[in-house]
Amino acid sequence: MRNVATLAVLMGMGLSLASAMPAQSTGEGKSDVAKSADVKAEKPAAAPAGAQESDGEDYVIGADDTLHISVWKETELTETLPVRPDGKISMPLLGDVVAAGSTPTELAESIKVKLKKYISDPRVTVVVTAMASRRIFVTGEVTHTGAMPLLPHMTMLQALSAAGFTQFANLKGIYLLRTERGRQVKLPFNYKEVVKGLHPEENIELKPGDTVVVP
């Protein structure tokens, strides 16, 4: 009987020691908190605040655009100005400033440099409030003829959808007139085939100054 009692005591001690030993690092014995920490560690780092994707394109100011020039804490220098046909704007202190051909960021930096002669630390912001320089022209057998604002990435099909057709329009003979390197080129556009999914290469992206002709 003593041997049996001794054996029972030893077995109990063995079970106690086994339960007291730490679990092996197989991941099965981890707590929910530890598992959660591992999952978070595997996630990629978040992008910095304010980071945005960009297509690399920036608007270039042109004649007839309208700009809002803001100079921080300088109300007399903050105003909305049109870009004249000669590509310039007129500002207090600075007089005529060339705006056409620059992006808003470039123009703001140019104005900032010029204002340093009068202001210690000028902070300039330029916003294009009206993009009148980006226009195309649609003429011929359309219901809305004349100049049309050129929206970003506007195509031939989109422009014609906005212009509309008259009942006499020759939808197979439409063409685009574009000036390239000082020469005018003619690009055909068969509306009936394009809307059917044929010749998608004809549905090109339009550029400022393009003229769409519907005979």
N, C-alpha and C positions, 0 to 999 in steps of 0.2 A: 504494500500500500504506500509506503514511503516513496518507493521508486516512481509509482504512478503520480503521486502528488508533486514530486520534484520535476518530472517531465512536463506536467501541466504548467508549473511556474515558469520553466524555461521557454515553453512555447509562447506564453503570454508576453514574456519580455521580448521575444523575437518580433512579435507583431507590433509591439509598441515602438521598437526601434525602426521597423520598416515604415511605419506611418510618420515617424519624425524625420526621416531622410528627405532631402529636397528632391523634387521631381527632376528627371533628366531633361535637358534642353532640346526636346523633340518638338516643342510648340504645342503639344496636346495639353500640357498642364498650365498653359498661360492663362492669366485672368482676362476678362473681357476688356479691361482697360489697356493691358499690354497688347492685345490683338489690335485694338483700335489704334494704338500708337504706331504699330507696324504698318497698318493700312495707310495712315496719314503720311508716313515717311516715304511710301512708294509713290505718292502723287507728285507730279512735276510742280516746280515752283511757279507761283502765279506771276503773271506779267506785271511790270511796274505800273503803278497808278498813272493813268493818263495816256498810256501807250495805246496807239491805234494803228491799224493797218492803213497803208497808203498806196495808191497806185502810181506814185511818183510824179503825178501831174499837178501843176499849180496854175491858177488862173493868171493870164497875162492881161494887164490893163490895156484898154484901147480907147480911141477917140469916141466920144459920146457916152462913155460910162459915167456913172455917178459914184463918187467916193465920199465916205464919211471919215474925216481926219480928226482924230481925238488926241489931244495932248494933256496928259494927266495934270490936274490942278491948274490948267491954263485955259479958262473958258473962252477967252478972246481968240485963242488959236484953234478951238474945237468947232468945226463947222462941216456942213455937207457941200461938196463942190462938184461941178460938172467938169469932165475932161474935154477941153476945147478941141476943135478939129485939128489944131496943130499939135495935139498930144500933151498940152501943158495944163496945169492948174495954177490959180493965183492964190497965194497965202499971205496973211499979214506978216510983216518983218522980212519975209523971204522973197516976195514978189512971185515971178513965174518959176514954176518947178516942173521939170519934165516928168510926166507920169506914165505915158504910153510906152509900152515895151518892157515895163517892170512888173514883177509880181507885187501884191500888197505888202509882203514882208520886205522886199527889196526897197520899195518906195518909203516905207516907214523908217528903214535904216538910213536912207538918203536924207530924209527930212530931219531925222534925229541929229545927224552929223552937222547939218546946216544950222540947226537951232542951238547947238552948243556955243555959238558965238554970243548968244543972248541969254541962254538959260543954262544953269550949271549941270543939271541932270535931267534932260527932257526924256519923257517916256511917251512914245508915239505909237498909235494904233491906226491902221488903215483897213477899212472895211468897204468892199464893193457892194453898194446897195442897189445898183441897177446895171445890168450887163448889156447895155445897148449896142456895144461894139461887136458882139457876137451875133451876127444876123446872117440869114440866108435869104434868097429871093425865089419865089415861086411864081411862074407866069404861064400864060396860055389858057387852056380850057380847064380852069379850076374855079371853084366857087369863091375862094379867098386868095386873091392874087396880091402880090407885093412882098414887102419885107416880113420876115417871121423870126422871132427869137430862136437862136440855136441852143437847144437844151443839151446838157452833157450826153455825149455818145448817141446823138440823134442820127438815125439812118434815113435813107431815101424813102423807105416804106412808111416810116413814122411821119416824115414831113408831108408826104402825099396824103396820108390819112387825115392830117390836120387841115390840109388845104381843100380836100374834096374835089370831085370831078363834075364837070358839066356833062350833059347827055351827048355832046359831040366829041368828047375826049378820045384820042387814039391811045389806048392803054398799052399797045405794043410798041409805040414809037417814042416813048418818053426818053429824055436824055438829060444828062447833067453837064453844065459848063463850068469848068474850073480852071483857074489860072495857076500854072506851075512853071516856075523859073522864067516868068515873063511871057509865057506862051499860053494860049487858051486851048484846053483839050476838051474833047467831047466824049462822054462816057454813056453808053446806051443802058436803058433800063426797061425791061419788058415786064410790066406790072402783072399781067395775067399769068406769066410763068413763075414769077417770084412768089406770088401768093399761093401757088400750088406746091411750093417747095423746090422748084427747079431754079437753077442758076443762082444760088444764094450769094455768090461772089459779086453779083450786081448790086446787092443791097448794102452798099458801102456806107461807112460813117461819114457824115458831112463835116465840112470845114467852114469857118467864117468866110463869107463872100461868095460861096457857091450859089449857082443859079439853076434851079430845076425847071425844065421846060416841058410842058404837056401840050403837044400839037393837037 
